[in-house]
Amino acid sequence: NKEKKASKVVLLMDVGGSMTPYSTLVERLFSAASSQISRFKHYYFHNCLYQDLWTDMERSKSIATHDFLRNEDSDYKVIVVGDAEMAPSELTWVNGAIDYWYYNDIPGQVWMQRIRDKFKDSIWLNPLPKRSWNYVHTIRLVKSIFPMFELTLEGLDEGVRFLMQGKSRLYEQ
């Protein structure tokens, strides 16, 4: 089998809260797929992307998102997995993070846009049914930054095709 491996993939996964039922499934899915990827990295966040990305699912070790953006090659394909359901303040406010002890000095949507700007080939996979997306304000906000696909076999297939064809570079919601 001489299929060409997808070059480089970063998985950013929402863990905790409403995403808990999906995290093990997603982890297994991407572990299985990693044999088809030459360079695979994964990081975790809770609800929204901020100035830190965790390197473990328990969120005990982190790297600075700024360092991640500065040090990674922009040719990575980025797949974000999360339900994008959160308080609007988590996206739009300084210190709007759900964890009261976590002081985000830059709103989450700014970090999301920075990730999207650096990694043109990026998508968001959402486990919630697509039919519900327009009813949730924060999903609409996230969808205005990242091309969004359902976290189903069909959605994953569609999202990966979208990434491989470079269509996410042209994405305007």
Buried (B, 14 or more C-beta within 10 A) or exposed (E): EEEEEBEBBBBBBBBBEBBEEBBEEBBEBBEEBBEEBEBBBBBBBBBBBBBBBBBEBEBEEBEEBEEBBEEBEEEBBBBBBBBBBBBEBBBBBEEBBBEEEEEBEBBBBBBBBBBBEBBBBBBBBBBBEEEEBEEBBBBBBBBEBBBBBBBBEEBBEBBBEBBEEEEBEEBEE
